[in-house]
Amino acid sequence: MLAAICPALEHAPELRDIPPPPLAEGQVRIAVAAAGVNFADTLALAGKYQEKLEPPFVPGMELAGTVLEVADGVTTCRPGDRVMALVTGGAFAEQAVAAAHDVFVLPAGLDLVTAAGFPVAYGTSHLGLTWKAALRPGETLVVHGAAGGVGLTAVEIGAALGARVVATAGGADRLAVALSRGAAVGIDSRAEDVRARVKEETRGRGADVVYDPVGGALFEASLRSIAPNGRILAIGFASGEVPQIPANLLLVKNVTVIGFNWGAYRRLDPAALRRSMAEAVDWWAAGRLSPHVSTTLPLAECAQALDLLRRRAITGKLVLTMG
């Protein structure tokens, strides 16, 4: 089978013909049709992701395709089923194996390209906002990086939960995408004072919840513009700068900063993750979510895809297709 191989850390993946991965107990073999590309893939290639992969390895954390075979005792899916799945590396290939609890049978109408980019982004935003941050109707939600893969899904899910969504992104074109998905207000993080604008849009009170996959200066702006009893959901640090949190500010305003590593719940609480994913898919089926796959590239252009992601040159999701 063809696969994108990372031969060494900080090297671009190379397309190679390798043997299919073996099927182990409790696993499902999938003929991959498409694979979502995530910022975490760029971290894995640099050896900076929390789950270390030893090179050589096949990158990719989410995929969609058709079940080829299942191990004895697996009852959640069967050969021929259309599925999306989570893997700890291995998605950028023509075949992959996934743990049965990480495989989700698709409803009719959800195409494989869209499904390939669904699990990580929507899973992160749905579980993070509904459970960890406990976002309520009528609250103000600020979403940083609101045109990116996870940010755009947070805009949609926040709006679906009845929150007033304030989106920040770099440039009018990216803000337009967030506004089209349910944001009430757009703030250009490159040209405007985010702290001042958030305070202005909330009449001085501040945001109830902040969804932050960016970190750096935007995290600082969030701390300075959060409402009393507000919650900041720390998703990641796409800016490359991990913020240092002054605890006195948390104390004075009774602020909660919540670290949220969604992928860890594949081990910590797989049942909760599956419930969350099922509800997100139900929301898609009801028309409450509208996935935005802005770019598709063939597997052979994996290195280019990762470069586009690093440069934030796309909106929504980027998906590799196997052809």
N, C-alpha and C positions, 0 to 999 in steps of 0.2 A: 504494500500500500504506500501511497505518497503521504509524506508528513513534513511539516516545517520543523527542523531540528535546530535547537540552540546548541552549538558545539562547545561554547565557553561563555562565561558571564561577560556581559557587555559586548557580545558579538551579535550581529544580525542573524536571524534564523536562516537556515539553508534548506532548500527543498530536496528531500532524499526519499529513496525507496527503501522502506524498512519492513520487517515482519509485523503482522498484526499483533496487538497486545494480547496476552493470554487472558482467558476468562477464569476468574477465581470465584470462590464461594460467595453467594449473595450479590453477584454482579450481573450486569446486563451489557451485551455487546450491541453497539449501534453503528449503522452505516451513516456517517455524518454527511448531511447535506449542506450545513452552514454552521459557522461558529462566530459568536460575538467577540469583539475585541474590546478590552477594558484597560483603563489606566493601570490597574494592578498587574497586567501582563508586562508592561514596561518596567515596573518595579521588580518583577520576578526575573526578567532578563538581566537586570542590574544587580541581582542578589540582595535586593533591599526589601523584598516582600516578607511578611511575617511567617509565611509557610515556605521554607527554603526548598528549592529544587536543585539537585546536584546535576550539573551538565555532564554529558549531553542529555537534553530533555526536550519534549514536545510542549510548547506553550499552549495556552488557551484554557479558560475556566468555565465556559458555557457553550452549549451546542444544541442543535436540533437535527433530527434525522429519523431513521426507521430502525426498529429493533430487529436485529438479525438472530440473536439467540439469547436465552436466559439460563442462568445456573439453576441447578436442581433446587427446588423449594421456593423460587421466586414466583410470587403470584400477583404482583402489582402491575405487571405488563406482560405482553407476550409477543412472539415474533410477528412482524407486520404492523405493529402499532406505530403511529407517528408520535414522537416524544420530544421533549426538551430535557436537558440534563445538566447537572453541575459536575465538574471534575476538578481534581487538584493537578492541573496540567494534563495535556493530551488532547485538547479539543481541536487543534489545528492539524487535522489529519483526516484521512478518508474513513478510518474506523477508530472508535474509542470504546473503552469500557468504563462503566460508572456503577457505583453502589446503587442498589435498587431503590433505597430511600431518597436518592438524589435524582431520580428519573420521574418525570411527570407526563402522563398521557395527555395529548393535546385535544382540545375540542375541535369539531368541524369548523372550518373557516379560518382558523389561525394558521397562516402559512408558515413554512419552515424557516424562511429568512427572517421574518418578524419574530418568530419564536426563539430563534438563536440568540437574539439580543434582549430577550425578555427577563430571564431569571435573575441575573445579578442586579440590574438597575431597578426593576420594579420590586424585586424581593427586598433590597436594601431600603428603599423608600417606604414601602408599605409597612414592614415590620418596625422600622425605625420610628415612623411617625405615629402609627396606631398604638404601638405598645411601649417602646422606650420613652418617647417624648410625650405620649398621651395627648396628642393634638385634639383640641375640641372645636366644635362649630363656633364661629364668631371670633376666634382668636386670630392674631396677626402672625403669619409665618413668613420669615425672611429666608429665601433660598439663594445661597451663593453658587456661582458657577451654574446658573440656571439654564443654560443652553446645552450643557454637556450631558453625557450619558445618564448619570444618576441624578443630576440636578433637574433635568427636564421632567423626569418621572416624579420627583418630589413636588414640582409645581403642579402636575396633574393630580397627584394623590392628595396634596394639601387642599386643592380646590374641590376635589370630590368629597373631602371630609367637612367642607363648609367653612374653611378658613379663608381669610383675606390674604392673598399671597403677594408678597413684594419680592420681585426677582432682581438679582444683580448679575450682570454679565459684562464682558468687555466689548462694547460697540453696539451701535443701533441695530445692525443686522442680527446679531445674536439675541438681543433683547426682543426683537420682533418674534422670534421663534417661541420664546418663553411666554410672551403675551398671547400668542395664538393658542397656547395650551392651558390658559386659565389664569395667568398672573394678572393681578389688577393694576400693578404698578411696576415699571421697569427703572432700574438705576444703573447707569453706565459706570462700572467700577474703575474704568480707566480714566474717566474725565470728571467724575463727581465725587464729592465728599460723602461716602456711604453712611458714616455715622450721622451726619447732619440731616441727610435725606430721610433716613429711617425715623429719626426723631420727628422730622417734619410730617411725614406720612402717618405717624401715629399720634399727632398732636402733643408731642412731648413725652408720651408715656413710654414708648419703646416697644420692641417686638416681644411677643409672648414666647415664641419658639424660633430658633435659628437652626437651619440645616446647613452644615458647613463641610463640604468635601475639599475645600481649598486651603484653609489655614492661613498662616502668615498675617499680613496686615488686615485682611478681612476678619480674622478671628478677633483681633484687637478692636476693630470697629464694632464688632458684635458685642463684646463685653461692655463697651462704652454706650451702647444704644439698646441694651436689653431692658425689658420691664422688670419691676420687682416680681420675684417668684418666677422669672423666666427660665427657660431651658434651652441650652445650646447643645445640639447634637453634633458631636465631632465624628465625621465620617472618614475623613482622609486629609491629606496634605498635598494636593496637586501643585501648590505653589512651590513646593520643595522646602518650605520653612515650617518647622514644627513649633507652634507657639509655646511660650512659657507663661503659665497662668498665675497672675498675682492673686493670691487667696484672699487678700483684704477686700477686693472688689466683689468676690463671691459672697463674702460675709455681709458686707454693707447692704447689698441688694437682694440677699437670699436667693442667689442665682445657682442653678444646678448645671454643671457641665457633664454631659453624658458621653462617654466613649462607646462607640458602637462598631464592632467588628462583625458584620453580618455573617460572613462566611464561617465564623466559629460556631454558629448555631447549627451547622450541619452535624457537629459532634455534641454540643452542649444541650440542644433541645430540638432534634430533627422533627419532632411532631409539631412544635410551634411553627417551625419554618414551613412545613408542608401545609398547615392550616392557613398561614399567611399567603403562601403562593396560590392556594386554591381560591382564596377570596379575591386576590388580584386578578386571576384569570376570569373569575365570575364578573368582576367589574368590567374587564375588557369585553366580555360577551354581552354585557348590558349596555355597551357604548359609552361607559364612563371614562375609559382610558383609550388613547389613540397613539400607539407606539410610533415613534419617528425614527425610521432607519434612513439616514440621509445619504449614506455611501455604502456600496458593496464593491468588493474587489475579489478577484480569484485568489485561491490559496497561494499561487506562485508569487503574488505581490504582497505577501505577509509583511516583509520588511518595510515596504512603503506604507502599509496600513498603520504599523506601529509608529512610524515617523509622523504621519498625519495626526495621530492621537497625541504624541508628545508636544507637537506644535499647536495643539488646540485648533486645528484647521477644519474641524467638522462640527456639526451640531447633532445632538441626539446620538444615535448608535451607528457604529461602523461594523459591518458584518463581512466575514470571508465566506466565499462560496466554494464548494469542492468541485463543481463542474461535472 
